[in-house]
Amino acid sequence: MLFISRHALRVGGLLESLNRSAKDFGVDFKTLFEASPGLYLVLLPNDPHFTIVAVSDNYLSTTLTKREDIVGRDLFEVFPDNPNDQGANRVANLKASFGKVIKYKSPDVMSKQKYDIPNPDGTGFEERHWRVCNSPVCNSEKDVKYIIHSVMDVTGFLRSKNEAKLQKGKSSREKSTLEFEIFSR
């Protein structure tokens, strides 16, 4: 029997209830997982590959990918560092986070990550920013069997925030120019 760490579920006894309900009502967890509102990948803890074994529909939509193109593949083959970004170290950051999850058997919440995604047509990369949490799924012997990679795309929020700063700066400059013109006459 598999269980998710207390930190990952945040609700004691939920998994046991789900297992009972699944048996009683024939719940299809694959369908539930794929339709979940979050952006999730399930990975094997097989460093350095971190093979993708499951993915939510929303993750596919947000990352412009298809299930048949990514399941069964190494995470960093599907999502490599952007070769045009000289400072790209996102693969190393994620591997370090996965290492913590495996070693400490507890979730690792990463700081905001800039991690560009490949364009589906292969013509380059699209800039993206993410909030990331990686959580272990352990068996009864407390061995990490899977890693749940949960992300939130914060690109739009950051762009809006930057646009607001630019507008504020522009307004301040316009106000200063207007004040100068008024008082210099």
C-alpha positions as CSV (number, residue, x, y, z in Angstrom):
1,M,0.0,0.0,0.0
2,L,1.3,3.5,-0.9
3,F,0.8,6.6,1.2
4,I,1.6,10.2,0.7
5,S,3.6,12.0,3.4
6,R,1.5,14.0,5.9
7,H,2.9,17.2,4.5
8,A,1.8,16.4,1.0
9,L,-1.8,15.5,1.9
10,R,-2.1,17.8,4.9
11,V,-5.1,15.8,6.0
12,G,-4.7,12.8,8.4
13,G,-6.4,9.6,7.4
14,L,-7.5,10.8,4.0
15,L,-5.7,8.2,2.1
16,E,-7.3,5.3,4.1
17,S,-10.7,6.8,3.4
18,L,-9.9,7.1,-0.3
19,N,-8.8,3.5,-0.4
20,R,-12.0,2.3,1.3
21,S,-14.1,4.5,-1.0
22,A,-12.2,3.3,-4.1
23,K,-13.0,-0.3,-3.3
24,D,-16.6,0.5,-2.3
25,F,-17.4,2.7,-5.3
26,G,-15.0,1.7,-8.0
27,V,-13.2,5.0,-8.1
28,D,-10.9,5.5,-11.1
29,F,-7.9,7.3,-9.6
30,K,-6.2,7.7,-12.9
31,T,-9.1,9.7,-14.3
32,L,-9.4,11.7,-11.1
33,F,-5.7,12.5,-11.2
34,E,-5.6,13.5,-14.8
35,A,-8.7,15.7,-14.4
36,S,-7.4,17.4,-11.2
37,P,-7.3,21.2,-11.3
38,G,-3.6,21.4,-10.4
39,L,-0.5,21.1,-12.6
40,Y,1.1,17.8,-11.6
41,L,3.7,15.4,-12.9
42,V,4.4,12.1,-11.1
43,L,8.0,11.0,-11.5
44,L,10.1,8.0,-10.6
45,P,12.9,8.8,-8.2
46,N,15.4,7.3,-10.6
47,D,18.1,10.0,-10.6
48,P,19.3,11.3,-13.0
49,H,16.4,10.4,-15.3
50,F,13.3,11.2,-13.1
51,T,11.0,9.4,-15.6
52,I,7.5,10.9,-16.1
53,V,4.9,8.2,-15.2
54,A,1.7,10.4,-15.0
55,V,0.6,13.9,-15.8
56,S,-2.5,16.0,-15.2
57,D,-4.4,17.5,-18.1
58,N,-3.9,21.0,-16.8
59,Y,-0.1,20.4,-16.7
60,L,-0.2,19.3,-20.4
61,S,-2.3,22.4,-21.4
62,T,0.0,24.8,-19.5
63,T,3.2,23.3,-20.8
64,L,2.0,22.9,-24.4
65,T,2.7,19.2,-24.4
66,K,0.8,15.9,-25.1
67,R,0.6,13.0,-22.7
68,E,1.8,10.5,-25.4
69,D,4.9,12.6,-26.0
70,I,6.1,12.9,-22.4
71,V,4.9,9.9,-20.3
72,G,7.7,7.3,-20.1
73,R,10.4,9.9,-21.0
74,D,13.1,11.5,-18.8
75,L,11.9,14.8,-17.4
76,F,15.0,16.7,-18.6
77,E,14.7,15.4,-22.1
78,V,11.2,16.8,-22.3
79,F,12.1,20.0,-20.5
80,P,15.8,20.8,-21.0
81,D,17.4,24.1,-20.0
82,N,17.0,26.7,-22.6
83,P,20.4,26.6,-24.5
84,N,19.9,30.3,-25.5
85,D,19.8,31.4,-21.8
86,Q,23.4,31.6,-20.6
87,G,22.4,31.6,-17.0
88,A,20.1,28.6,-17.2
89,N,20.6,26.3,-14.2
90,R,17.0,25.1,-13.8
91,V,17.8,21.5,-14.4
92,A,20.4,21.6,-11.6
93,N,18.0,23.4,-9.3
94,L,15.2,20.8,-9.9
95,K,17.7,17.8,-9.4
96,A,18.8,19.3,-6.1
97,S,15.2,19.6,-5.0
98,F,14.4,16.0,-6.0
99,G,17.5,15.0,-4.1
100,K,16.2,16.6,-0.9
101,V,12.8,15.0,-1.4
102,I,14.5,11.5,-1.7
103,K,16.9,12.1,1.2
104,Y,14.6,13.7,3.7
105,K,11.3,12.0,2.5
106,S,9.5,15.3,2.9
107,P,8.3,18.0,0.5
108,D,10.6,20.7,-0.9
109,V,9.2,24.0,-1.8
110,M,11.4,25.9,-4.2
111,S,11.7,29.6,-4.6
112,K,10.3,31.1,-7.9
113,Q,12.0,29.4,-10.8
114,K,12.5,30.8,-14.3
115,Y,12.2,27.7,-16.5
116,D,11.5,28.2,-20.1
117,I,9.5,25.5,-22.0
118,P,10.2,24.3,-25.5
119,N,7.8,25.6,-28.2
120,P,5.7,22.7,-29.6
121,D,6.9,23.4,-33.1
122,G,10.6,23.2,-32.0
123,T,11.4,26.8,-32.9
124,G,12.8,27.8,-29.5
125,F,11.6,28.4,-26.0
126,E,8.8,30.3,-24.3
127,E,9.8,32.2,-21.1
128,R,8.0,30.9,-18.0
129,H,8.2,31.4,-14.3
130,W,7.0,28.8,-11.8
131,R,6.3,28.2,-8.1
132,V,7.3,24.6,-7.5
133,C,6.7,22.0,-4.8
134,N,8.1,18.5,-5.0
135,S,6.6,15.9,-2.6
136,P,7.4,12.2,-1.9
137,V,5.1,9.3,-2.2
138,C,6.4,6.6,0.1
139,N,5.6,2.9,0.6
140,S,5.0,1.3,4.0
141,E,8.8,0.9,4.4
142,K,9.1,4.7,4.0
143,D,11.0,4.3,0.6
144,V,10.2,7.0,-1.9
145,K,8.4,5.3,-4.8
146,Y,7.3,8.5,-6.6
147,I,7.8,12.2,-6.6
148,I,4.8,14.5,-7.2
149,H,6.0,17.6,-9.0
150,S,3.4,20.3,-8.5
151,V,3.8,23.6,-10.2
152,M,2.0,26.9,-10.6
153,D,2.6,29.1,-13.6
154,V,3.2,32.6,-12.3
155,T,4.4,34.1,-15.6
156,G,1.2,36.2,-16.1
157,F,1.3,37.5,-12.6
158,L,5.0,38.6,-12.9
159,R,4.3,40.2,-16.3
160,S,1.4,42.1,-14.9
161,K,3.5,43.2,-11.9
162,N,6.3,44.4,-14.2
163,E,3.9,46.2,-16.5
164,A,2.4,48.0,-13.5
165,K,5.9,49.1,-12.4
166,L,6.6,50.4,-15.9
167,Q,3.3,52.3,-16.0
168,K,3.9,53.7,-12.5
169,G,7.4,54.8,-13.6
170,K,6.0,56.3,-16.8
171,S,3.3,58.2,-14.8
172,S,6.0,59.5,-12.4
173,R,8.1,60.8,-15.4
174,E,5.1,62.4,-17.0
175,K,4.1,64.0,-13.7
176,S,7.7,65.3,-13.2
177,T,7.8,66.7,-16.8
178,L,4.4,68.4,-16.3
179,E,5.5,69.9,-13.0
180,F,8.7,71.1,-14.6
181,E,6.8,72.7,-17.5
182,I,4.3,74.4,-15.1
183,F,6.9,75.8,-12.7
184,S,9.5,76.8,-15.3
185,R,7.2,79.1,-17.1
